[in-house]
Every structure is written in C-alpha cells, then in structure tokens.
C-alpha cells in the first residue's frame, strides 16, 4: 500500500511539472464549473469530455446543451451541445462548441469513445477538429488533433483520473494540457475531488471541488482553483429525465463567469 | 493484599486518565497557538490580546457543561447560539457528557470545535463544583521587566493586578495596569495608568443581566458592534460565524475598545431587549488651532502605552458617549435581531485628507449605526447574515454558511462587503484587514477527516480593497491560502504540517508620478512534532521556513521545547531553545511561548537570533500558584533580557 501511495505521489508531482498548454477546448458543463473543473475523475455527462475514459461510467444515453458566459461579457460566451451514446462495450461521445462572435469564432468538434481494459481501469480517446475563423484578411485555420484519458478505481470509493489534450504540440503548434485528479465518494450524498492541471506556458493550477446532494433532487457544489484563483459555486436540480445545472466562477479581478447547462437522459 | 493491588490498579488507571486529559489539553493549545502564529505572520494588524485573555479566563474558570445551563455554556464565547442550545438540550435530555468525543457527534458540532473547547470545559457534574456558597475570588498579581543595553520605550516594569469575584447572582472585578515606563500617580490618573472595574447582576426573572462599569458587547456577526472579537482573521477556524450575541463584563487590559456605563438585558435567550449606555474616555490624536486650543482629533490611538509626550497628549483626550438598544427574537430554527446605536464624540474628527488613505475616513462628531442580523438552520446547514448602515457613511454586509455534509466533513463559506465609507468604531466582523471598512471578499474552508487519525484543513480567502488605504493609493487585491494536515496516531504524539501563502497588492516605490503596483507574497511552511516520552515530560520540536517575493528574502526557525512536571514537589518547568535566521523583517517568523497565566507571548523573530527561556511554576496548594519566567534574546541588536513574576490566589 505504501509503495502504491508513493507511486501516486510521484505521478502527481510529475504531472505537476509537465509543460503543456492552454487547452483550446473551453470546458463546458455547469456541474463541472461548480466544482472548479476538478472533475477529471468524476463521472458525469460533461465530465466525459474532460476525460473520455469516464464515458464507460455513463449509465445511459444522454444529450446536453450548455452556455458559458465568461466574465459576463457576451462576446466571450461559448455555446456547446453534446451527446453520450451508451453503447456497450464502447460508449460514444460527441461534442460541438462555438466560441466567439460573427467576426471571429472557433468551432470545436470531437468524437470519442472509451473501453474498460480491466475491472477498475478504463481508457478513452477522442479525435478533435478545431476550426478558427478570423476577420478580414486572416485566413481560416483547421487542425485535427486528439486527446486521451484514463480512469483507475483505487478503492470502491476512490478513483484516479488522468487526461492529456493535444500531445502533438511540436507538430501543430497548438498548446497542450495534462490533468490529473482524485475523486472520493465519501458517502452516497457527498463527494470530494482534488486535482491539478498544467497547460503550456501557464502556471500549475490546483483544483478542488465538492458536491453534496442536499435533497433527493437538489445538488450543491463548490470548489476552488488556484490559477487563475477563483471560487466556484454551483447548484443542480434533477427531475425525472431532465437535469438543470448552474455554475459560477468568481475571480476577484475579472469578476464572475457563469454557466448554465441542461442534460436530458434517456431511460 | 488483594485490596491493595486493586487500589494500586485503580490509582494507575486514574493517573493514566489524568495524564491523557492533560495531554489532550496541551495538544489543543498547541494547535491554537500555531493558528495565532500564522495570523501574526500574515498580518501585523491582528491583536490576539483580548482573545487570549478571554481564553485564559476560561482556562481558570472552565465551563461546567454538564449543568445543562445555557448561560453557563454560553461563556464559551466562540460557540454560536445554536451550538449552545444544542449542547444544553443534549445534557438535559441525555444526562452528563462523559467524553469529548461524544460532543463531536452532536449536530452543529465537529471535531475542530470540540478540540477548541476541550481546554476550557469541565465534565464534572454540577454537584461537584465547589465554592458556590461564598462564590469564588481570584487575585492575580503580575510583574514583568525588560532590560537591554539600549534606551527605548519598551524597557521598564509592567504591572498588572486583577481581582475577580463571582457568585451565583453577583459578580464584580477590577483590573489595574501600568505599562513599561508608565508612572504610578494620582495626578490626572487613578493611581495606575489603566483602571477598569465592573459590578454585575444576574437575574432570574424579567431582568436577565445588569452590568455597571466596564463591559463589552457582541451582536450578530460584529458588522456594527463587536468589542469582544475572538477570531481575528483566523482562516482555518472551525466556523466563520461570530459567537453568541452577548453583553459581558470587561476584564481585559486593552485600554480603548470597551464601554463604560451600564447595560441591562431584559428577556431570555429567544427574545429580549438589551439597553446600553456608555461614556468612556479614549485615546485620540489631538489637533490644535492657532491659539493652541484643542479643537478636533485626527484619529484614534491604540496600544494604551502612555510614556512619550505625544502618547501622553493622546491619553483620554476624547470622550465617546454611546447609547443604544438591541431587540432579539426567534425560535429554535431561526433567530434574529436589530441594533441601533448612537455615538457622540466630545471633539469632532478631522482627518488629514491630503493622505489618500484618509479619503473615506470618518469626519464629524456624531455617528448613527443601524444593523439587522439573522441566523437560521440546525443540523447540517447553518446560515448567517448581517447588514448594517452607518450615518454618515454607507453600508456593510456579511453572510455565510456552515455545512456539515457528513460526519467527517465541515465546509464554511463567507462573503462580505464593507464600503470604503462605512464607519463603526466597535465593529469586529470577519475580514482580512483591520478596521470596519473598505473590503469585499470571499472566504471558504474545508475541514476533512481524510483517514483515521489524519485531519486536513484547507482554506482560501480572496478579497479586494476598493478604496485607497495605507501603501495602496488605488484599489488593490489580496489573497490567503492555508493548508494544514494533522496526524494524531496516539494521545501522546501529534504531527502537524502547514502551508500558508498570502499576497497583497501594494504601491511600487516610485519617486514621482502615479505609483504602479507590485504583489508582495509570503509563503510559509511549518512543522510541529509534539510528543510525551514519559509521564510528566513533553517535548515539542518545530521548524518553520518563510519565503518572500519580490524581495527574495528567506527565513528559517528551529525550536525545541521541553516541559517537565516534578513528581515529588509541586513544580513545573518549561524550557525553550530557539534559533532563527531570516533575511529581514519581512521574512520574520513567530513562535508561540508558554507564558504567565492570563498572559501570552508570541515574539517576532528576525535576523540572526537566538532565544531561550526558562519558566517555573510552583503550586504549593490547589488555590495558589506562582510563576517566574526568565528569557533572553540574542541578536545583532544586542542582548535583551526579560524577567516576569506572577502570583495567583483563588479562594
């Protein structure tokens, strides 16, 4: 057990020191935002796109739409739609996002899948297509890259997740990122997550979040990320097959970033 | 023979239980002292004196919780109304509390709160408590002196005399103090430089409490009124909620932040009225006109030392007259109150507006404060809020929650806004900076029992200072992060590791023009190992490292403590040897010291410093204790020596 813990600590320290980059994929999902995006090991519809290996934990097919309003500035808003098709043994995840305005926008589309390698270990892969449209004389650019993730159940209540985005930086010049997180389900109603994220030319960001099912249908979330330093809050409401979430990131310099998402699950 | 064996076994078991109890108390004090060290490292503005005096008093008179009396339990001033109510109801319903661990399972309580309470409570049943008939009187006489080769204001003898008598219905007390360099004289003074006293009455019917003399008030979250603050900016405190709203006799030796007059509490815990009036002379910096006539004051003066000419001029130069009332009402799950307070000053405030930090300072001689507060919930979630208005001035509000999603997790959250021109002279709400104004921020903390014997606390605070203040000519930002881990494998050993990081935006030094800003950051790592290798012996090893940017200063501290209780004579010994090396004042480090009763010592250590102290406690009888302490600090500034003596008698 001690050796296993030492390996984990070594991994976190190594992951913390890796040079990666700002991800082009703007993370979506109000539930993820409510936990300060410390969701690399946390199952959930939108978490699947932060770590594709989590697709294997999707209980059923679901569709979602999300809107993120960065710093409450409409021009910096981002829209997203996604679907998780729960096909055994390799579920499918599809995501499309739009960021920007009429003059400049970025379209991000991705198709991913995941498999369980053994009991407790899952691997995921997603192919991404990123199209950037610039105003005036700037030409449009399209890149194709991929991202990959892994989850590992360390115990019935503790799991580890890792995610790597765009390891092709030397080839395409796009920044890349690496994330690692632990997810601890302390009880049926309460879970904690802690993780780190490192992107190219950005400082290491340590993130932690908690989620608490206060009532059967009501979920409260909170979190903190160190870089950029921000508190996160979220609330979720479930009714039958529909789930609505709202999340907020509060930074003392840049203000509030809000997010709203709806998930429709097929039973 | 068999009876003798049983007797010996019982004696050994009893001693073991006693030792474990003592160890637990030691442990708690160590944990708390580290928090004070951390606070002092992060801000010079926090003054733990009143808090520590309050805790010392509780240590002398532990709260007997097994009586189930809400008034008695509410002496634990850091507990909220709900916690007092829950604990009292638990005792009344289920009988006496047998172990501390039982308390941690109660709703609204957690391990951290119980560990904070532990040294200050007694589990003896009400019938065992003695001294009820004639009450209990405590007399404490303390004297301390400092010597060094240089002439400075801190040298001289400090004398402190305290008397306190408490009976079932009546209590009274007297505090007299002379700081180093202050003379004992009856010329414009009552003998000593500071004299404070009170007479209190506890009623059983409509009138709940009457205090004549010096008293302190704490209402709501302290946005409008809290002259008895307890937590300062303690980031990893068990809760961000202020303690129970209360009127308390004033027993501290802090010379300015209290009321002098009368307060009357009518009603009970759920609903009532509190009326108060005060006229107190406090220290302020006087301003004179061309005829050398005293016409106004520029600002209040804290510290209470009156040695130099300017300190003497400020002494008691302003009379603050206060009248107010508070109405409270509530039920089991929600309660609230409104407070109105009017203040008149004998001279108007006339701040120096040419200094940017004074742009929003209070001006005039009258102030009206209004506030409303409420607390709601029991069990896993407690909500609290207070909003206040000052006339002249603006508004302030604070709100937060304390949640306990599971038995092993406690989560605290607090949001606050204090307008730059909000004024309250006796406020004491939770905020990063001192004063009652000019801050908007958010604080969160998480207390987690991560595994058996392993406790983790993580907390973060981000705040913005919207108006100019000292060293910041425009709005500025600040943040604090604190992570602590405690490993307590056995009762006789504990390991603590802590990391704190703080940053503040200040004006960059520039000769001309508008100053740009620079972020000053401080990071500190601390390690404490506390263990008891044998009965009566306790060793504490600590190491701290600090790093400052952008000045790239570094500092470290190594310290070894020993305490030993002699078996055959009623003596106890404390010894410390400490080495410290820092690049300058910014990277200074603090180390809590055991000190005289009702006293504390947390010296700031910087440069190349060696410090040593030896303290001896002699307790010839249960009711008498004498302490002597000798300390020296050797640094590049020379050798400084300190001698302290104290006698305390309880009868």
HADDOCK unambig.tbl for C-alpha pairs under 7 A between the chains (distance, minus, plus):
assign (segid A and resid 190 and name CA) (segid B and resid 405 and name CA) 6.62 0.50 0.50
assign (segid A and resid 212 and name CA) (segid B and resid 405 and name CA) 6.74 0.50 0.50
assign (segid A and resid 252 and name CA) (segid B and resid 462 and name CA) 6.52 0.50 0.50
assign (segid A and resid 252 and name CA) (segid B and resid 463 and name CA) 6.46 0.50 0.50
assign (segid A and resid 252 and name CA) (segid B and resid 464 and name CA) 6.45 0.50 0.50
